[in-house]
Amino acid sequence: MFRGRFKSGPGGSRGAFTLVELLVVIAIIGILIALLLPAVQAAREAARRSQCTNNMKQIGLALHNYHDRTQTFPPNIILGSPNLTQAQNGGVLPRAQHHTWISMILPGLEQQALWNTIDFKLRAWGQPHVSTVLNVLLCPSDAGFRDSTQSHNIGWTCYAASEGFHWWPTASLGNWAPWAGLGFTQTGDFSGLFTHGNVNAMRDVLDGTSNTVIAAEANSWGFFGGPAWTSGTGRPRRSAGEAVFRAAFVGTTYAGYPTNEGGTTRFAEVDDSGPKVAGAWFRAAPYVFSPSYLAHWGPNSEWPGASSLHPGGLNCLMGDASVRFVSQTIEWRTWVIINGIRDGYTAPNW
């Protein structure tokens, strides 16, 4: 094997490697890189997930600080001032404002200066904070939108508040055909902590703060294709033309409704001062939604639900400000239970 590798003689000069030897060395290096790369990627993802966890813990502490000051958690969106019903306001819907729960906890996120720029007596649109992007509101595993033109100059977030089962002011469900088939045998109120039109306090979380999810991740592009009442059945949206992201500081509505369907006249009129709304979403993709999600879809199924780009699951903020990593394939029935603040069900081990 080594014949001819070294020349004989006083100098003992060294010859070149053969082509076969060089290829063997290159192959070994390639194998080592292939073995090391997944470990490096896993380590980087672990660090990103840890940072995401820390972000959510900070959000949880900010929510608790807000509760300490006001004795309630913030509403999902401040849509009218005062938040009167149409009947209470002389038959006219109050003028929209659209400030979000995130806007209200900014001092607890070490953003007092930004909070000082907001006039909560005026609508959010047109105020400079609406376009602000904060690192504490972004998951490091989510590349998101690299410039403001991709998001209509709207600051976005990867963290959304739980509305519970759906977007109505109450989510009491009983004799509903699919319900019984999914293991729900009695009437329960599956409203979340941030159900629209409600302002809840710690005392309203009857299922226990450590057992209740109050916020979760919602990645910047969303998922699609996953049916309702399922978990982990969707696929990530792959283009800006189909993406749905969460605005951090402005709650989007149409015709007084905080979502694209249904609702009540408790909310404010449509706001035409921002990007013009067509139907329920902004006319130009990517589409924008309020910083909240519905448990009607399990994790990583469809855009209204929670979602994440962490492998295998997503971070969830509990009512006691702790953070738990939840599998994307969590049983959907369990997902609904842990998002409800007073449904009366005990979730199985998850």
N, C-alpha and C positions, 0 to 999 in steps of 0.2 A: 504493500500500500504506500509505503514511504519511499520506494525506490526512485531515485532521481530527484528527490526533493531537495537534497543538499549536495552541492558540488564538492568533490574531494579536492584536497589541496591545502596549502598553508592558510589561505584566507578563510576557508570554510564558509564561503558566501551562500546565502539562502536563496532558493528558487521561489517561484510563484506558486500559489495554491492552484490546484487543478479546478476545472469548471465544476466537476461533481462535488468537490469539497465546498466550493463557494455556494452552490445551490443547497447543499445540506445545511450549512450555517444559516442561510437566508430562511429556509423552511423552519428551522428551530426557532429563530427569532419571531417569525410570523405566528407560530403556535403559541409562544409565550405571550405575545401581544394579545392574541385571541383569548387566551385564558385570563389575562389580567384586565382586559377591557370591561367585561361584565362586572367585575368586582369594583372597578373604578366608577362605573356608571351607577352601580348600586349604592356606593358610598356617597356619591353626589346627590342622588335622589333622597337618601336618608337625611342628608343635611338640609335639602330643600323642604322635605316634609317636616323636619324639626322646626325650621323657620316659620313654616305655615302654621304649625301648632302654636308657636309663640305669638304669631299675629292674632290668632283667634283667642288666645288667653287674654291678650291685651284688650281686645274688643269686649270680652266677657267682663273684665274688671271695669272697663268704661261704662258698661251697662249697669253694673252694680253701683258704681259711683253715682250715676244718674238716678238710680232708684233711691239711694241714700238721701239725695237732695230733694227729690220730688215725691217720694213714697210710691211711685209707679215706674214701670218701664216706659220708654217712649212709644208713641203710636207708630205704626208702620209708616204712614205718610200723613202729614198735615195737609189736608186738601182744601179746607176752607177756614176762614178766621172770622168769627168763631165757627166751629165745626157744627153748624146747624143743619137740621133737615130742611128739605125744600119747603115743607109746610111752615116750619118755624121762621123761615126767612121770607115770608110773604108770598110764597109760591114760586120764588126765584132761587135757583141754585146759587150758593155763595161763590164768590169769585175764587178761582183755583189758585193754590199756592205751591203745592207739590214738594214741600220740604220733607226729607226722609229721616228715618230713625238714625241713620249714620250722621247726618248733619247735627243732630241733637246731642250726640255723645262725643263730639270733637274735642272738648276740653279734656276728657278722660283719655284721649289718644295723643296727648301732648300737642294738640293743635289749637291752643287757645287763640293764637293770632289769627288763624283762618276763621275760627268761630266768630271772632269779633267783627269780621267783615260782613257777616250775614245779617240781613234785616228780615227777621221772621214775620214781620207784619206785611212784607211784600212778597210777591211770587218769586219762586226760585229762579225762573228763567231770567236771564239778563244779569244776574249777579255773578261775580267772578269765580266764586267757589265751585260753581257747577262744572267748570272745565278742569278743575284741579285733580291730579292723580297722586295718590299717596301710597308709598311703599307698604305701609302697614295694612292696606286694604287689598294687596295683591299676593297671590300665591306664587312663590318662586318657580314652581314647576309649570306655570302657565305663561307662555310667551306673550299672549294677548295681542294688543294693538301697539305697534311700534311708533306710531305718530298720531297726533290728534285728529288728522283728517280721516283716519280710518274709523273713528268713533264719533263722527259729527262734532268734534271738539267737546265731547262730554266725558268727564272723568268717570272711569269704570272701576268696578270692584269684583273680586272673586268670592265675596262672602255675602250671603243672603239670609234674611230672617225667615223663620218658619211661619207660614200662614196656617199650617195644619192641613187638613184633608183637601179643602178647596177654598175659593176666594169669596164665598158668601160670608156675611157677618157672623153667622153661626154655622156649625157643621154637625148638627144633630142628625143622626141617621139611625133608622130602625128597620122597618119592614121593607127592605130594599132587596130585590132578588139577588143581585151579585153579592150583596153583603153576607147573607147567610152561607153562601157557598164558600166564602173565604174565612169562615170560622167566627164571624161576629153574630152572636145570638141574642143580643139585647141592645136597646137603644143607648147610644152614647154620644157625647158632644166631643168631636174630634177636632175642635178648633185649636189653632196654635197660639203661641204667646203673642204673635204679631198679626192675628186675624184683622182684616180691614174693618175699621169702624169701632174697634174695641181698644181700650187702654187697660192693660192688666198690671197687677202688682204681684209681689211674691206670694201673697196669700191666695191668689187665684190659681196657682200651680198646684192643684190638689193631688196630682200624681207624684209629687216630690220633685224638687229641683234637680237632684242628681239622676233622676230617671227620665228627664224630659229634654229633648233636643229643641233648642230655641233658635239656632242658626246653623248653617252648614255651608259647604263650598258650592259655588255655581261657576263653573269655568267660563272663560270669556267667549267661547264659540258655541257651547251647548252640545247636546246630543240629539239624535233623531231616530225614529223608527221603532222605538220601544213602546209597546202598548201600555195603556193605563193598567194599574193594579199589578205591575211587574217591576222587578228590580234588575239592573244590569243587563238589559236587553237591547239597548240602543247602540248607536255608533257615533263617534264624534263628527260634528259638522266640520267640513274640510275647507270651506271657502268663505270669504267675507260676504259673498252673495247670499249665504244661507245662515250666517252666524246670528246668534241672539245673545247679547251681553247685558249685564246689570249696570245701570247707572248708579253711581255712588250717592249723588246729592240731589237728584230730581226724580220724583215719583211720577211715572207716565200714566196718563189716563186718556180715556176717550168718552165723550158724552157723559161725563160724570162717573164713569166706571173705572176702577183701578186696574182692570185687566181687559182682555179683548172680548170677554163675554160676560153677560149677566151683571148683577150688582143691585144696588138700591139707590134711591135718590138721597141717601144720606150724604153723598159725596159732592164734590164741587163740579162746576161747569168745565167743559173742555177748555184747555189752555192753548190759545193760538199764538202765544208769544215765542214759543220755542220752534224747533223744526216742525213744519206742518204735519199733522197727523192724518193719515188716510186709513179708514177702518179702525184699527186699534194700534198699529205700530207706526213707527216713522216710515215715511214713504221710501227712503233710500236705505238699502242694506249696507252694513249689518243692522239688524233690528235691535231695539233697546227695550228693556223691561225694567220695572222697579226692582230694588235690591231685596227681593223676597222670592220664595219658591213655594210650591204646592206638594204635599205628600201624596196627591192623587197618582203621581208617577213616582216610582221608587228611584233610587240613585242611578245615574247614568242610563236613563231611558229616553226622556224627551226634554225639550228645552224648559218647560215650566217647572220641572223638578230640580232637585239638587244634582250636582255633577262635579267631577274632579278628574284631573289628569294624573293623579297619583296611581301607581299600579295597584289594582286590586280593591280600591275603596276610596274613602274620603274622610276628611276631618269634620267632626261635628262638635259644636259648642253646646254644652249642657247648661241647665238653668243655674247650677252652682258655680259657673265660670270655669269648670274643668273642660277638657277636650278629650274626646274619644275618637279613635279611628274605627270607622264602620265599614264592613265589607260591602262592596257594590252588589253582591248577590244576597244581601239580607232579605229574609222573607218579607214580602210586601206588607202582610198583615202586621208584622212586628214593627215595620217602619212607620205605619200609620199610628200605631199605639204610642210609640216613643215620641212622636211629634205632637200628640194631643196633650193639653195641659190638665184636662179634667174628664177623661173618657171613662175612668173607673176600671180599665183593664190593666192587668199585670202582664207586662211583656215577658215572654220566655227569655232564657239566657241568650244573649246576643253579643 
